[in-house]
Amino acid sequence: MLLAVVASALAVRVLPVAIPVPLVQIALGAVIAGVFGRGVRMEPELFMFLFIPPLLFLDGWRIPKEGLLRDRFTILELAFGLVVFTVVGLGALIHWMIPAMPWPVAFALAAIVSPTDPVAVSAITARVPIPARVMHILEGESLLNDASGLVAFRFAVAAAVTGSFSLTSAALSFLWVSAAGLAVGAGFTWLVMTARGWFSRRFGDEPGSQILLSLLIPFGAFEAAALVHASEILAAVAAGVMMSYVELSGRASAVTRVQRTAVWNTVQFALNGIMFVLLGEQLPDIFRGAVRVVEETGHVNPWWLLFYALAISFALAALRFAWVWISLQVSTWIAKRRGVQAPKASVRLIGAVSLAGVRGAITLAGVLTLPAVLSDGSAFPARDLAIFLATTVIVLSLVVASVGLPRLLYGLEMPPETEHHAQEDRAQQAARRAGIVAIEKKLRKLIESNPTTDPQVYSDVAARMIDALSPQATPGESEPDAERRRQQDAIAKAMRFAALNASREELFRMARAREISDEVCREVVRRLDLQEARFG
């Protein structure tokens, strides 16, 4: 699977047509299983434990929190309201099209295809020029709607197995799994990082162990949520969000941050790819079993199965388009009542948001958990059909989004990201001022602690360091002798690290005070960390 991930990355660069990486990875997975017979059977519980926690944790860690807070109502509407709207509307359509599929099973299928997959959304939109704010909303939605979709799916399955359903019990259970999942994930990360900070202050910081600890946190949060029957998915997301806030303390060393970023980037690349390869490896068995379920539909022609999948995919996009359009109209009406300028979105952009609702491996892992038998021992009705339709919807959503999104957004005027650039300028100016102040303080301390050394040596180095921090650096002086150069290098190193530390502390302070976003802080701090790594 790892070789397939590497091959897919190479293939998209040499293929004459632009094909998204996830589709190539799915195709390679299908070849591995269908041609060579080397596929790995997906075990839903193991898959959810190994792949989902680290990927959701990283998404929660890196997603811009300013955007989440600013568009929180829109994200919640999509993550929860749209899921309920989809389950009811699509469930009714599925039962009408396929009478052999009972109401609870139809609702279960609608529930498991309703949430978008954060990994699939990120993979498809990575190379599409989508507005940053829209991208943040899509990311926030995909991080939260998995919980609502899976909860609805579990209750629909329970109703199918037992034949009973309680709306009150479902509502209370949803509130518990959501609130408890968020609390467990955030609390677990805070406790672990607080203990780690206490230990590091007393005994020092070792980058390798800190990186390994960050890799283990999402699994711990996931399991802790499972122990209290809360949402493991929301726990992983909340753990990542809390991790980003903990990081604003600036306690991790520059070496740890640089190495940790490289490790997490590799983990993300590998796991994302393996997820789609694994999805492709399931296709041959699923499609071989498709013919067996034709009899359940009441049709002799197996092409009816494809018609059902196309109808479900179209209904998903239509319901999503309707929900987004209605939500936008309501928001516009509320804004006008308040006398505020209402945001405007073109039909093309709303269509793009509808197509960007990509389904992925989480949907497949969920539908594979459908039980084989009911409580009375009889076979679960239309189980194979539900699995086939969910899988086909996943592939269709990936293909349609890959082909349709670039065309919908082609030539669409994107608003300039002026605020991001303005914050970045403010961050760099603040970091520069803090660095100059730190150099001046270090200069005074060095002169005071070394009274026998000529003060001009320190002053010359400090002047060059301050000039280097200025937007336009002045030319250096003539080359000094070897002894004096070694002395100046040692002084420069001490001043440089003092300046870098002061600059980072100022950036973290600005992020905590929300003077700049955590995304801008992370970008500028990374540049400073790389400078420190460069100088040793």
BELZIZI-V388807 format. One record per residue. N is the residue number from 1. SS is DSSP state (H for helix, E for strand, L for the rest). PSI is psi in degrees with one decimal (none if undefined). Layout:
N;SS;PSI
N;SS;PSI
This chain:
1;L;-39.6
2;H;-38.7
3;H;-36.8
4;H;-37.0
5;H;-45.4
6;H;-44.4
7;H;-37.6
8;H;-39.1
9;H;-35.4
10;H;-38.1
11;H;-41.1
12;H;-18.3
13;H;-21.8
14;H;-15.7
15;L;141.6
16;L;-22.6
17;L;151.3
18;L;113.1
19;L;128.0
20;L;145.2
21;H;-43.0
22;H;-37.8
23;H;-38.5
24;H;-41.0
25;H;-39.3
26;H;-42.5
27;H;-43.2
28;H;-39.1
29;H;-40.4
30;H;-37.3
31;H;-43.0
32;H;-43.3
33;H;-43.6
34;H;-36.1
35;L;-47.5
36;L;-10.3
37;L;31.1
38;L;18.6
39;L;155.6
40;L;129.0
41;L;130.6
42;L;121.7
43;L;108.6
44;H;-46.2
45;H;-42.5
46;H;-40.2
47;H;-47.5
48;H;-35.1
49;H;-39.4
50;H;-37.4
51;H;-41.3
52;H;-45.9
53;H;-51.9
54;H;-36.6
55;H;-42.8
56;H;-36.6
57;H;-45.5
58;H;-38.9
59;H;-43.3
60;H;-32.2
61;H;-41.9
62;H;-13.1
63;L;137.7
64;L;118.3
65;H;-29.8
66;H;-42.1
67;H;-37.9
68;H;-44.4
69;H;-39.1
70;H;-41.4
71;L;30.3
72;H;-37.2
73;H;-40.6
74;H;-42.8
75;H;-42.9
76;H;-37.0
77;H;-43.1
78;H;-40.3
79;H;-29.8
80;H;-51.1
81;H;-45.1
82;H;-34.0
83;H;-46.7
84;H;-43.8
85;H;-41.8
86;H;-42.2
87;H;-45.4
88;H;-51.2
89;H;-47.7
90;H;-36.3
91;H;-42.1
92;H;-40.6
93;H;-43.3
94;H;-44.7
95;H;-35.2
96;H;-42.0
97;H;-38.8
98;L;82.5
99;L;-25.0
100;L;-14.8
101;L;113.3
102;L;161.9
103;H;-50.0
104;H;-37.4
105;H;-38.2
106;H;-43.0
107;H;-35.7
108;H;-43.5
109;H;-42.4
110;H;-38.4
111;H;-39.5
112;H;-22.5
113;H;-2.4
114;H;-39.5
115;L;143.0
116;L;155.4
117;L;120.8
118;H;-35.9
119;H;-44.8
120;H;-41.5
121;H;-46.9
122;H;-39.9
123;H;-39.9
124;H;-39.8
125;H;-0.5
126;L;-37.3
127;L;18.1
128;L;132.5
129;L;69.5
130;L;141.8
131;L;141.0
132;H;-41.0
133;H;-40.7
134;H;-39.9
135;H;-41.6
136;H;-38.3
137;H;-43.8
138;H;-41.5
139;H;-44.4
140;H;-40.9
141;H;-47.7
142;H;-24.9
143;H;-27.5
144;H;-29.7
145;H;-11.8
146;H;-39.9
147;H;-47.4
148;H;-40.3
149;H;-42.9
150;H;-35.6
151;H;-46.0
152;H;-39.0
153;H;-45.2
154;H;-38.7
155;H;-36.3
156;H;-40.6
157;H;-42.2
158;H;-39.8
159;H;-37.5
160;H;-37.9
161;H;-44.7
162;H;-20.7
163;L;10.6
164;L;153.9
165;L;135.8
166;L;117.3
167;H;-39.5
168;H;-46.1
169;H;-38.9
170;H;-42.5
171;H;-45.6
172;H;-40.9
173;H;-39.4
174;H;-43.0
175;H;-41.3
176;H;-51.1
177;H;-32.3
178;H;-54.6
179;H;-44.6
180;H;-38.1
181;H;-45.5
182;H;-43.8
183;H;-42.8
184;H;-45.9
185;H;-46.8
186;H;-43.8
187;H;-40.6
188;H;-46.8
189;H;-42.5
190;H;-43.6
191;H;-45.9
192;H;-45.3
193;H;-31.7
194;H;-44.0
195;H;-40.6
196;H;-41.5
197;H;-41.5
198;H;-44.5
199;H;-43.1
200;H;-37.5
201;H;-29.9
202;H;-32.1
203;H;0.8
204;L;170.2
205;L;124.9
206;L;115.5
207;H;-43.1
208;H;-46.5
209;H;-34.5
210;H;-38.7
211;H;-43.6
212;H;-39.0
213;H;-41.8
214;H;-31.1
215;H;-27.9
216;H;-24.5
217;H;-48.2
218;H;-35.3
219;H;-38.4
220;H;-44.1
221;H;-40.5
222;H;-46.9
223;H;-36.0
224;H;-38.7
225;H;-37.7
226;H;-34.4
227;H;-33.7
228;L;14.0
229;L;40.3
230;L;178.5
231;L;112.5
232;H;-33.5
233;H;-47.9
234;H;-31.1
235;H;-42.1
236;H;-41.5
237;H;-47.6
238;H;-34.8
239;H;-41.3
240;H;-41.6
241;H;-44.1
242;H;-36.1
243;H;-39.1
244;H;-36.3
245;H;-38.6
246;H;-36.8
247;H;-23.4
248;L;-10.1
249;L;-22.8
250;L;22.5
251;L;-23.7
252;L;147.0
253;L;160.5
254;H;-40.8
255;H;-42.4
256;H;-45.6
257;H;-44.0
258;H;-49.0
259;H;-38.4
260;H;-39.9
261;H;-42.8
262;H;-41.7
263;H;-46.3
264;H;-35.5
265;H;-40.5
266;H;-43.3
267;H;-44.1
268;H;-45.9
269;H;-44.9
270;H;-48.2
271;H;-40.5
272;H;-47.3
273;H;-44.0
274;H;-36.3
275;H;-45.3
276;H;-35.4
277;H;-43.6
278;H;-38.2
279;H;-43.4
280;H;-33.4
281;H;-18.9
282;H;-19.4
283;H;-45.7
284;H;-47.2
285;H;-40.8
286;H;-43.0
287;H;-28.1
288;H;-32.2
289;L;-6.1
290;L;-37.4
291;H;-32.9
292;H;-23.9
293;H;-0.1
294;H;-37.6
295;H;-31.3
296;H;-24.7
297;H;-13.0
298;L;9.4
299;L;145.9
300;L;-34.3
301;L;120.1
302;L;-14.0
303;H;-15.3
304;H;-30.1
305;H;-43.6
306;H;-37.4
307;H;-43.2
308;H;-45.1
309;H;-41.4
310;H;-41.0
311;H;-41.4
312;H;-42.4
313;H;-43.1
314;H;-41.8
315;H;-39.5
316;H;-47.2
317;H;-39.5
318;H;-44.8
319;H;-39.4
320;H;-43.0
321;H;-45.5
322;H;-43.3
323;H;-45.1
324;H;-42.1
325;H;-45.7
326;H;-43.0
327;H;-39.8
328;H;-40.0
329;H;-41.5
330;H;-42.9
331;H;-39.8
332;H;-43.0
333;H;-43.5
334;H;-41.6
335;H;-40.2
336;H;-37.9
337;H;-32.5
338;L;-4.7
339;L;25.5
340;L;147.2
341;L;119.7
342;L;138.4
343;L;143.9
344;L;140.7
345;L;133.8
346;L;162.2
347;H;-34.7
348;H;-41.1
349;H;-39.7
350;H;-39.6
351;H;-38.3
352;H;-41.8
353;H;-35.6
354;H;-43.7
355;H;-26.8
356;L;-3.3
357;L;73.5
358;L;136.9
359;L;155.7
360;L;-151.0
361;H;-25.4
362;H;-39.9
363;H;-44.5
364;H;-43.8
365;H;-38.2
366;H;-46.0
367;H;-26.5
368;L;-13.5
369;L;0.8
370;L;131.9
371;L;155.5
372;L;-28.4
373;E;160.9
374;L;179.3
375;L;-25.9
376;L;3.9
377;L;-8.8
378;L;161.2
379;E;143.2
380;L;124.9
381;L;133.1
382;L;31.4
383;H;-49.7
384;H;-36.3
385;H;-43.3
386;H;-41.8
387;H;-43.5
388;H;-46.1
389;H;-41.3
390;H;-42.3
391;H;-44.2
392;H;-38.2
393;H;-39.6
394;H;-50.7
395;H;-43.3
396;H;-41.4
397;H;-37.5
398;H;-43.8
399;H;-47.0
400;H;-42.9
401;H;-39.5
402;H;-38.8
403;H;-41.6
404;H;-36.8
405;H;-50.0
406;H;-36.3
407;H;-37.3
408;H;-36.6
409;H;-4.4
410;L;127.1
411;L;-1.1
412;L;128.0
413;L;123.2
414;L;130.9
415;L;137.0
416;L;142.0
417;L;65.3
418;H;-37.4
419;H;-40.2
420;H;-45.9
421;H;-38.1
422;H;-42.2
423;H;-38.5
424;H;-40.4
425;H;-43.8
426;H;-40.7
427;H;-43.7
428;H;-39.6
429;H;-43.0
430;H;-41.2
431;H;-39.0
432;H;-44.3
433;H;-43.5
434;H;-37.8
435;H;-41.3
436;H;-43.6
437;H;-41.5
438;H;-38.7
439;H;-42.1
440;H;-39.9
441;H;-42.8
442;H;-37.0
443;H;-47.0
444;H;-40.5
445;H;-40.0
446;H;-40.5
447;H;-41.4
448;H;-37.4
449;H;-11.7
450;L;70.0
451;L;-20.7
452;L;-13.9
453;L;144.1
454;L;120.3
455;H;-24.6
456;H;-28.0
457;H;-47.4
458;H;-40.8
459;H;-39.9
460;H;-44.8
461;H;-43.8
462;H;-40.2
463;H;-41.8
464;H;-39.2
465;H;-42.2
466;H;-40.0
467;H;-38.2
468;H;-29.1
469;H;-16.2
470;L;155.3
471;L;-34.7
472;L;106.3
473;L;143.9
474;L;154.4
475;L;146.4
476;L;168.9
477;L;177.8
478;L;156.2
479;L;122.7
480;L;173.0
481;L;168.6
482;H;-44.9
483;H;-45.3
484;H;-35.2
485;H;-42.4
486;H;-41.3
487;H;-42.7
488;H;-35.0
489;H;-41.3
490;H;-42.6
491;H;-43.7
492;H;-38.2
493;H;-44.4
494;H;-43.0
495;H;-36.5
496;H;-45.1
497;H;-35.9
498;H;-42.8
499;H;-42.8
500;H;-43.4
501;H;-43.3
502;H;-39.8
503;H;-44.0
504;H;-41.8
505;H;-38.6
506;H;-38.8
507;H;-43.9
508;H;-38.7
509;H;-44.4
510;H;-37.2
511;H;-41.1
512;H;-35.0
513;L;2.0
514;L;28.7
515;L;-26.7
516;L;160.4
517;L;159.0
518;H;-28.2
519;H;-45.6
520;H;-42.3
521;H;-44.0
522;H;-40.0
523;H;-48.2
524;H;-38.2
525;H;-37.6
526;H;-39.7
527;H;-41.7
528;H;-39.3
529;H;-40.9
530;H;-35.7
531;H;-44.0
532;H;-41.0
533;H;-35.0
534;H;-39.3
535;H;-3.7
536;L;none
